[in-house]
Amino acid sequence: MLRSASILKCQSGKKTLRHCVPSQLRMSRQLHARRIEGVDKNIWVEFTKLAADYKAVNLGQGFPDFSPPDFVKEAFGRAVSGDFSHHQYTHAFGHPALVKILAQFFQGSLGQEIDPKDNILVTVGAYQALHCTFQALVDEGDEVIIIEPFFDCYHPMVKMAGGRAVFVPLRPKAGPEGLQSSSHWALDPEELAGKFTQRTKAIVLNTPNNPLGKVFKREELQVIADLCVKHGVVCVSDEVYEWLMYDRAQHVKIASLPGMWERTVTIGSAGKTFSATGLKVGWAMGPESILKHLKTVHQNSVYHCATAAQVTRRTANS
């Protein structure tokens, strides 16, 4: 409720304009929601400002300083200059042509037949896919295991959903020649197992890992999968860098392991793959029993993503 107002006087010739404007907002209760307390600061906002102020190279965020491939730019041009429907609403959970091609493209690596309508949700980047996942699945008091180091949004998103983050670190384990690469960073299986409790709702996996670049091997993923199955825990698998692989590393989707499809949300991004982060096209894939809850959050927040961006992604991938 507004308790007071100040009077502004503006002289215009002989006329006086009087406007009642709020000088102080007084609420009967606290204005902001408690769930945003402690999450208002963002390290990437701070780093981006510092990089701009001091003309430094910004190594903090995952966007390039060069244009996407020509075929992506051409696809976007066709999308915005083509059919009128590309400028109108499309299906709330994903443009039909896009979800169809995503289903066809990923079912091989997942070893799973994917239904375009039931098993895919197209989101405003992978960021919104993560937000929908935590809001849909994490309840007050639930524990979510987060592997350190981690992308910064995991913790505040868990907190805003009412959950409690439980951290488990990747530890450097040098070989005979010392610490040579990100592959030498690993989870301690016993330490990881000790983090699972009756309150554990989910574990967040990021492979390839940001910021280390570590690609989890199949045997490492199997340790996580066994614990998820044993404790009835959901795996949130952030795989936005799956196509940026080096040194013959092989990306394995944890959802392809036995017993994991039905308990995994796999998150991907077109922006990282095609160096077009501004298009903000991401997706979540998983069983209908989980995806339906993400869709409830999605339809009651952004509702659907930019149609032209989805058409671009579909054309670039075809």
C-alpha positions in Angstrom: 0.0 0.0 0.0 1.2 3.5 -0.8 1.4 5.6 2.4 2.6 8.9 1.1 3.1 11.0 -2.0 5.1 14.1 -2.8 3.9 16.9 -5.0 5.9 17.9 -8.0 5.4 21.4 -9.4 6.3 22.1 -13.0 6.0 25.7 -14.1 4.9 26.0 -17.7 4.1 29.6 -18.4 1.3 30.6 -16.0 0.2 27.0 -15.5 1.2 24.7 -12.7 1.1 21.0 -13.3 0.6 19.0 -10.1 1.5 15.3 -10.1 1.1 12.9 -7.3 4.1 10.5 -7.4 5.3 8.0 -4.8 8.2 9.4 -2.8 8.4 6.4 -0.5 6.9 3.0 -0.9 5.8 1.5 2.4 4.5 -2.0 2.5 2.6 -3.7 5.2 5.0 -6.7 4.8 8.5 -7.2 3.3 8.5 -6.2 -0.3 10.8 -8.8 -1.8 10.3 -12.6 -1.7 12.7 -14.4 0.7 13.6 -16.8 -2.1 15.7 -14.1 -3.9 17.7 -13.2 -0.8 21.4 -13.9 -1.4 21.1 -14.6 -5.1 21.0 -11.0 -6.4 24.7 -10.9 -7.2 26.0 -12.5 -10.4 29.6 -13.1 -11.1 29.2 -12.9 -14.9 27.5 -9.5 -14.7 30.4 -8.3 -12.7 33.1 -9.8 -14.9 31.4 -8.5 -18.1 31.3 -5.0 -16.7 34.9 -5.1 -15.7 36.0 -6.5 -19.1 34.1 -3.6 -20.8 35.5 -1.0 -18.4 39.1 -2.0 -18.8 38.9 -3.2 -22.5 40.0 -6.7 -21.4 39.4 -10.0 -23.1 36.3 -11.6 -21.4 37.1 -15.2 -20.7 34.2 -15.5 -18.3 31.2 -16.2 -20.6 30.7 -18.7 -23.3 30.1 -16.5 -26.3 32.5 -16.0 -29.2 33.7 -12.7 -30.8 33.1 -14.0 -34.3 30.0 -14.6 -36.4 28.2 -18.0 -36.6 28.8 -20.1 -39.7 27.4 -18.7 -43.0 24.8 -21.5 -43.2 23.4 -20.4 -39.8 23.2 -16.8 -40.8 21.5 -17.7 -44.1 19.0 -19.9 -42.2 18.1 -17.0 -40.0 17.7 -14.7 -43.0 15.3 -17.2 -44.6 13.4 -17.6 -41.3 12.8 -13.9 -40.8 12.1 -13.1 -44.5 10.0 -16.2 -45.2 6.5 -17.3 -44.3 4.4 -15.0 -42.1 4.0 -17.8 -39.6 7.6 -17.4 -38.6 6.7 -14.2 -36.9 3.7 -15.6 -35.0 3.2 -17.9 -32.0 4.1 -21.5 -32.5 3.5 -24.6 -30.4 4.2 -23.7 -26.8 6.6 -26.6 -26.2 8.5 -26.4 -29.4 8.1 -25.6 -33.1 6.8 -28.9 -34.6 9.5 -29.1 -37.3 12.3 -28.5 -34.7 11.2 -31.0 -32.1 10.8 -33.6 -34.8 14.3 -33.2 -36.1 15.7 -33.1 -32.5 14.0 -36.4 -31.8 15.4 -38.0 -34.9 18.9 -36.6 -34.3 19.3 -37.6 -30.6 17.6 -41.0 -30.4 20.7 -42.7 -31.7 23.0 -41.4 -29.0 20.4 -42.0 -26.4 19.5 -45.5 -27.5 15.9 -44.5 -27.0 13.0 -43.8 -29.2 12.0 -40.2 -28.6 8.5 -38.8 -29.1 8.8 -35.2 -30.4 5.7 -34.1 -28.5 6.2 -35.9 -25.2 9.9 -36.1 -24.7 11.2 -32.7 -25.8 10.7 -29.1 -24.5 12.2 -26.2 -26.4 13.3 -23.4 -24.1 14.8 -19.9 -24.2 18.3 -21.3 -24.1 19.6 -24.0 -21.8 19.4 -21.5 -19.0 15.6 -21.6 -19.0 15.6 -25.4 -19.3 17.6 -25.5 -16.1 15.2 -23.0 -14.5 12.1 -25.1 -15.5 13.8 -28.2 -14.2 14.5 -26.9 -10.7 11.2 -25.1 -10.4 9.3 -28.2 -11.5 11.1 -30.9 -9.5 12.7 -29.3 -6.4 10.5 -28.8 -3.4 11.1 -27.0 -0.1 13.8 -28.8 1.9 14.9 -31.1 -1.0 18.7 -31.6 -1.4 20.4 -31.2 -4.8 23.9 -32.5 -5.2 26.1 -30.2 -7.3 29.5 -31.2 -8.5 32.2 -28.6 -8.0 33.4 -26.6 -9.9 30.1 -25.7 -11.4 28.3 -23.2 -13.7 27.2 -20.4 -11.4 23.4 -20.5 -12.0 22.9 -24.0 -10.4 23.1 -22.9 -6.8 20.8 -19.8 -7.0 18.3 -21.8 -9.1 18.2 -24.6 -6.5 17.9 -22.0 -3.7 15.0 -20.1 -5.4 13.2 -23.4 -5.8 13.4 -24.0 -2.0 16.1 -26.6 -2.2 19.4 -27.0 -0.4 22.6 -27.4 -2.4 25.0 -30.2 -1.3 28.5 -29.9 -2.9 30.9 -32.6 -3.9 34.2 -31.6 -5.5 36.1 -33.0 -8.5 39.6 -33.5 -7.0 42.9 -33.3 -8.9 44.6 -36.7 -9.2 47.9 -36.3 -10.9 49.3 -39.1 -12.9 53.0 -40.1 -13.2 53.7 -37.0 -15.3 51.8 -34.7 -13.0 48.5 -32.9 -13.6 48.3 -32.8 -17.4 44.6 -32.2 -18.2 41.1 -31.9 -17.0 40.7 -35.6 -17.2 42.8 -35.9 -14.1 40.1 -34.2 -12.1 37.7 -36.9 -10.7 35.0 -37.6 -8.1 35.8 -39.8 -5.1 33.2 -42.5 -5.4 32.9 -42.9 -1.6 32.7 -39.2 -1.0 30.0 -39.0 -3.6 28.0 -41.8 -2.2 28.2 -40.1 1.2 26.3 -37.1 -0.1 23.2 -39.1 -0.9 20.5 -39.0 1.8 16.8 -39.5 2.2 16.3 -35.9 1.2 18.3 -36.1 -2.0 16.1 -35.2 -4.9 18.5 -34.6 -7.8 22.2 -34.5 -8.8 23.5 -31.9 -11.4 26.0 -33.3 -13.9 27.8 -31.0 -16.3 29.7 -32.8 -19.0 31.8 -31.5 -20.7 32.3 -29.5 -17.5 32.2 -25.8 -17.3 34.8 -24.4 -16.3 37.2 -27.4 -16.3 36.4 -28.8 -19.7 36.4 -32.3 -18.1 34.6 -35.0 -20.1 33.2 -37.6 -17.8 34.1 -41.2 -18.9 31.5 -43.9 -19.2 32.8 -45.6 -16.0 32.6 -42.3 -14.1 29.0 -41.8 -15.3 28.2 -45.4 -14.3 29.1 -44.6 -10.7 26.7 -41.7 -10.7 24.0 -43.7 -12.5 24.2 -46.5 -9.9 23.7 -44.1 -7.1 20.8 -42.4 -8.8 19.1 -45.7 -9.3 19.8 -47.0 -5.8 18.4 -43.8 -4.1 15.7 -43.0 -6.6 17.3 -39.7 -7.6 16.8 -37.5 -10.7 19.9 -36.6 -12.8 20.0 -33.1 -14.4 22.5 -33.5 -17.1 23.7 -30.2 -18.6 25.4 -31.1 -21.9 25.5 -27.8 -23.7 29.2 -28.3 -24.7 28.7 -31.9 -26.0 30.0 -31.0 -29.5 33.1 -29.2 -28.4 35.3 -32.3 -27.9 39.1 -32.5 -28.2 41.9 -35.1 -28.0 39.6 -37.9 -29.1 37.4 -37.5 -26.1 34.0 -39.2 -26.4 30.8 -37.7 -25.1 28.5 -40.2 -23.4 25.0 -39.3 -22.4 24.2 -40.5 -19.0 20.6 -41.0 -20.0 21.8 -43.8 -22.4 23.0 -45.9 -19.4 20.7 -48.7 -18.1 17.9 -47.4 -15.8 18.8 -43.7 -16.5 16.4 -42.6 -19.3 13.4 -42.6 -17.0 15.2 -40.5 -14.3 17.3 -38.0 -16.4 16.7 -34.5 -17.8 19.2 -33.9 -20.6 19.7 -30.3 -21.5 21.2 -29.0 -24.7 21.9 -25.7 -26.5 22.0 -24.6 -30.1 23.8 -21.4 -29.2 27.0 -23.1 -28.0 27.0 -25.5 -30.9 26.6 -23.0 -33.6 28.3 -20.0 -32.0 25.0 -18.1 -32.0 24.3 -17.6 -28.3 22.0 -14.7 -29.0 19.4 -16.9 -30.6 18.7 -18.4 -27.2 17.4 -21.8 -28.3 17.8 -24.7 -25.9 15.9 -27.8 -25.0 15.3 -30.4 -22.3 14.8 -34.1 -23.2 13.5 -36.8 -21.0 10.6 -39.1 -20.2 7.1 -37.8 -20.4 6.6 -38.4 -16.7 9.2 -35.7 -15.9 8.9 -33.4 -18.9 5.2 -32.8 -18.2 6.1 -31.0 -15.0 8.8 -28.8 -16.8 6.1 -27.9 -19.4 3.8 -26.7 -16.6 6.5 -24.2 -15.5 7.3 -23.2 -19.1 3.7 -22.6 -20.1 3.1 -20.4 -17.0 6.2 -18.3 -17.5 7.6 -17.6 -21.0 4.9 -19.8 -22.7 6.9 -20.4 -25.9 10.2 -19.4 -27.6 10.8 -17.1 -30.6 9.5 -18.9 -33.7 12.1 -17.5 -36.1 14.9 -18.7 -33.8 13.5 -22.2 -33.7 13.0 -22.3 -37.5 16.7 -21.2 -37.8 17.8 -24.0 -35.5 15.8 -26.5 -37.4 17.1 -25.4 -40.8 20.7 -25.3 -39.6 20.5 -28.9 -38.2 18.8 -30.4 -41.3 
